[in-house]
Amino acid sequence: MKTASNDRYGPPSVIKITKKPKPIPSKNEVLIKIHYSSVNRTDCGFLRADPFITRLFSGITKPRFTSLGCDFSGVVEQTGQDVKYFSKGDRVFGFDDAKFGAHAEFKTINENKAVYKIPSNTSFKQAAASIEGAHYAMFYIYKIPLPNKAKVFVNGATGAIGSAAVQILKSLGYYVEASSTTKELKTIKSLGADKVFDWQKNDISKSASKCDVYFDSVGKSSFKEARKILKTGGVYMSSELGHNMQNPLLSLINPLQRLFTKRNIKFPLPLTRKKEIEKIAKLLESKNFQPLIDREYPLDNIVDAFEYVETGEKVGNVVIKVS
């Protein structure tokens, strides 16, 4: 099978298109013929092993898994003898940030992991673009108890996580304000945000309303900045570690720092679970969530896709057409 491979850490140029044997599913696995995958922040981080802590999971000196791609959509080609939920021909999508492997024509995954049937109203392209951003956004949102009629500010709503967070929060009935680039103001407004602020032209700390939750979905702000619009007792959470890994550290001492700031810092470690994918499927089916898709690249041009994602200019998701 055709595979995008990287046998060492480094920039996108280390990725090569190679041929590898088609994997064989074990008794609890399904073999999926991949139609679409994506290139996202998770893939870029593991390609460069940045931050360095990722090497604890992917290999200290070289990558343990030499084909990236955690988002996927496709068709079940073969099932293991003990598989119960899936059948050959099922349209499926999922997320695998433990073994990756979706930047290839085929991959296997245990049926009890984060894989689920694609809703009938959703294309393979939409399905592949629906997962990483929505999965992380959903995990953070559901881990933080939000008060009734809460006001939430989403920093960086043009990204995969931020654009998904806006839609998920609105589906739950919350008031949402968000930041966007000048170019994408109308796009983010169309996702349902109650107010959208142009961070390139406005000082968010002076423009946005006081909020109950400040969700930094791109990791480019800080608790110091968020405090300016956070209500007393409000919560700051970020999808990134922050400068010098301050976000997880501050969350660990939250009871102490709360005495001084009267605000909370939460940094829940996201888990890859089937139930998040099930919820995403229901949101797609009900049309309460539609992923933003910026660009599409063929597998042969995946280096270009990585290079574009690393510019930080993508809007929503960048998808890879595999087959």
C-alpha positions in Angstrom: 0.0 0.0 0.0 1.1 3.6 -0.5 2.1 5.3 2.7 3.5 8.7 3.7 6.4 7.8 6.0 8.9 9.6 8.2 11.7 7.5 9.8 13.1 10.4 11.7 11.9 13.6 13.4 12.2 16.9 11.5 10.5 19.3 9.1 7.9 18.2 6.5 10.7 17.4 4.0 11.5 14.2 5.9 8.2 12.7 4.8 8.5 10.3 1.8 5.9 8.4 -0.1 6.8 4.7 0.2 5.2 1.2 -0.3 4.5 -0.9 2.7 2.7 -4.2 3.3 -1.1 -3.9 3.9 -1.7 -4.5 7.6 -3.7 -7.6 8.7 -6.4 -7.1 11.4 -6.2 -9.0 14.7 -9.3 -10.7 16.1 -10.7 -7.5 17.6 -9.6 -5.1 14.8 -11.0 -3.8 11.5 -9.0 -3.1 8.4 -10.1 0.2 6.9 -9.5 1.4 3.4 -8.8 5.1 3.9 -10.6 7.6 1.8 -9.6 10.8 3.6 -7.3 11.9 6.4 -6.1 15.3 7.6 -3.0 17.1 8.6 -3.4 18.9 12.0 -1.5 20.3 14.9 -1.2 16.9 16.5 0.5 15.5 13.4 2.8 18.5 13.1 3.8 18.2 16.7 4.7 14.5 16.4 6.5 15.0 13.1 9.0 17.4 14.8 8.7 16.0 18.3 7.8 19.5 19.5 7.4 19.9 22.4 10.1 17.5 23.4 7.8 15.7 25.8 6.1 14.1 22.9 9.1 11.8 22.6 8.0 10.0 25.7 5.1 8.7 23.8 6.5 8.4 20.2 10.1 7.4 20.8 13.1 9.2 22.3 15.5 9.1 19.4 13.3 8.3 16.4 9.6 7.8 15.8 8.0 4.6 16.9 5.2 4.9 14.3 6.6 6.1 11.0 3.3 7.0 9.4 1.3 9.9 10.9 -2.3 10.8 10.5 -4.7 10.5 13.4 -8.0 11.5 11.6 -9.5 9.1 9.1 -12.6 8.2 7.2 -13.1 5.2 4.9 -14.7 1.8 4.4 -14.2 -1.4 6.4 -12.3 -3.8 4.1 -11.9 -6.7 6.5 -12.9 -7.6 10.1 -11.2 -9.7 12.7 -13.0 -12.9 13.8 -14.2 -11.4 17.1 -15.5 -8.1 15.7 -19.1 -7.5 16.6 -20.0 -3.9 15.8 -18.7 -3.5 12.3 -19.1 -5.3 9.0 -17.3 -5.2 5.7 -18.5 -2.2 3.6 -19.4 0.0 6.6 -18.5 3.7 6.2 -16.5 4.7 9.3 -14.5 7.5 10.7 -12.3 7.8 13.7 -9.3 9.2 15.6 -6.1 7.4 16.5 -3.4 9.5 18.2 -1.8 6.4 19.8 -0.7 4.6 16.7 -1.5 7.1 13.9 -1.2 5.5 10.5 -4.0 7.3 8.5 -1.6 8.8 6.0 -1.7 5.5 4.2 -4.2 3.6 2.0 -5.1 1.1 4.8 -5.0 1.1 8.6 -6.2 -1.2 11.4 -7.9 -0.2 14.6 -9.5 -2.0 17.5 -13.3 -1.8 17.2 -13.6 -0.6 20.8 -11.3 2.4 20.2 -12.4 5.8 18.8 -14.0 4.6 15.5 -17.7 4.9 14.6 -20.0 4.7 11.7 -20.4 7.8 9.5 -23.8 9.4 9.5 -25.6 9.0 6.2 -25.7 12.8 5.6 -22.0 13.2 6.0 -19.3 12.7 3.2 -16.0 11.0 3.7 -14.3 14.4 3.4 -16.5 16.0 6.1 -16.1 13.0 8.4 -12.3 13.1 8.3 -12.4 16.9 9.0 -14.8 16.5 11.9 -12.7 14.7 14.5 -9.5 16.1 15.9 -10.8 19.7 16.4 -14.2 18.6 17.7 -12.8 15.8 19.8 -10.5 18.2 21.7 -13.1 21.0 21.9 -15.7 18.6 23.3 -13.4 17.0 25.8 -12.6 20.5 27.3 -16.1 21.7 27.2 -17.6 18.7 29.0 -14.8 18.6 31.6 -15.6 22.1 32.8 -19.0 22.5 34.7 -20.6 25.5 33.0 -23.2 27.5 34.8 -26.7 28.0 33.2 -26.6 30.8 30.6 -22.8 30.9 30.8 -20.9 33.3 28.6 -17.9 31.7 26.9 -15.2 33.4 25.0 -13.4 31.3 22.4 -10.0 32.6 21.5 -8.9 31.6 18.0 -12.2 30.5 16.5 -10.8 30.1 13.0 -8.9 26.9 14.0 -10.2 23.4 13.9 -10.7 23.3 17.7 -12.1 26.8 18.0 -14.5 26.5 15.1 -15.8 23.3 16.5 -16.0 24.7 20.0 -18.2 27.6 18.9 -20.7 25.2 17.3 -20.7 22.7 20.2 -21.2 25.5 22.8 -24.1 27.0 20.8 -25.7 23.5 20.4 -25.7 23.4 24.2 -27.4 26.7 24.5 -24.5 28.9 25.7 -23.8 32.6 24.8 -20.5 32.6 22.8 -18.2 35.4 21.8 -15.1 34.6 19.7 -12.0 36.1 18.1 -11.2 35.9 14.5 -8.9 37.3 11.8 -10.3 40.2 9.7 -10.8 37.9 6.7 -12.9 35.2 8.5 -15.3 37.4 10.6 -18.3 36.4 8.5 -17.3 32.7 8.5 -17.1 32.6 12.3 -20.4 34.5 12.6 -22.0 32.0 10.4 -21.1 29.2 12.8 -23.4 30.8 15.4 -21.2 33.0 17.5 -23.2 35.7 19.2 -20.4 38.2 18.7 -17.1 38.0 16.8 -14.1 40.3 17.4 -11.3 41.1 15.0 -8.2 40.5 17.1 -6.1 42.1 14.3 -7.8 45.4 14.8 -9.3 45.4 18.3 -8.0 45.0 21.8 -10.1 42.0 23.0 -9.7 42.9 26.6 -11.6 46.1 25.9 -14.1 44.8 23.4 -15.3 41.4 24.7 -17.9 41.0 27.4 -17.1 39.7 30.9 -17.2 35.9 30.5 -17.6 32.8 32.7 -15.1 30.8 30.7 -12.2 31.8 28.5 -11.2 29.0 26.2 -7.9 29.6 24.4 -8.3 27.1 21.5 -5.1 28.0 19.8 -2.8 28.4 22.9 -1.7 32.0 21.8 -3.1 33.8 24.8 -2.4 33.4 28.6 -4.1 33.5 31.9 -2.8 37.0 32.4 -4.6 38.2 29.3 -7.7 36.1 30.0 -8.1 37.6 33.5 -9.0 41.0 31.9 -12.4 39.7 30.7 -12.9 36.7 33.1 -15.6 37.2 35.8 -14.8 36.5 39.4 -14.9 32.7 39.8 -14.5 32.3 36.1 -12.4 29.6 34.4 -9.5 29.8 32.0 -8.6 26.8 29.9 -6.2 26.3 27.0 -5.6 23.6 24.4 -1.8 24.2 24.6 0.8 23.9 27.4 1.6 27.6 27.3 4.9 29.4 27.8 7.3 27.2 29.9 4.4 24.7 30.3 2.7 27.1 32.6 -0.9 26.0 32.0 -0.7 22.5 33.5 1.5 23.7 36.3 -0.9 26.6 37.2 -3.8 24.2 37.1 -2.0 21.9 39.6 -1.8 24.8 42.1 -5.2 26.2 41.2 -6.5 26.2 44.8 -3.5 28.3 45.8 -3.5 30.8 42.9 -7.3 31.1 43.2 -6.8 32.8 46.6 -5.0 35.7 44.8 -6.8 35.9 41.4 -10.3 34.8 42.4 -10.4 32.8 39.1 -9.7 29.3 38.1 -7.2 27.6 35.7 -8.1 24.2 34.3 -6.0 22.0 32.1 -7.8 18.7 31.6 -5.7 16.2 29.7 -7.8 15.1 26.7 -8.3 11.3 26.3 -9.1 9.6 23.0 -12.4 7.8 23.6 -15.1 6.3 21.5 -17.9 8.2 23.3 -16.6 11.6 21.9 -16.7 10.2 18.4 -20.3 9.0 19.0 -21.2 12.5 20.1 -19.6 14.0 17.1 -21.6 11.7 14.8 -24.8 12.8 16.5 -23.9 16.5 16.0 -23.2 15.8 12.3 -26.4 14.0 11.9 -28.4 16.7 13.6 -26.5 19.4 11.5 -25.5 21.2 14.7 -21.8 20.8 13.6 -20.2 21.2 10.2 -16.4 21.2 10.0 -14.6 24.0 8.3 -12.4 22.8 5.5 -9.6 25.0 4.2 -7.7 23.0 1.6 -7.5 19.5 0.2 -4.3 17.8 -1.0 -3.7 14.4 -2.5 -1.5 12.0 -0.5 1.4 12.5 -3.0 1.5 16.2 -2.0 1.3 15.7 1.7 4.6 17.6 2.3 2.9 20.7 0.9 -0.1 20.1 3.3 2.3 19.9 6.4 4.1 23.1 5.2 0.8 25.0 4.9 -0.5 23.9 8.3 2.8 25.0 9.9 2.3 28.5 8.6 -0.5 28.9 11.1 -2.8 30.4 8.5 -5.2 27.5 8.0 -8.9 28.0 8.6 -10.5 25.0 10.2 -9.0 21.8 8.6 -6.7 20.6 5.9 -7.7 17.3 4.5 -5.8 14.6 2.6 -7.5 12.6 -0.2 -5.9 9.2 0.1 -8.1 7.1 -2.2 
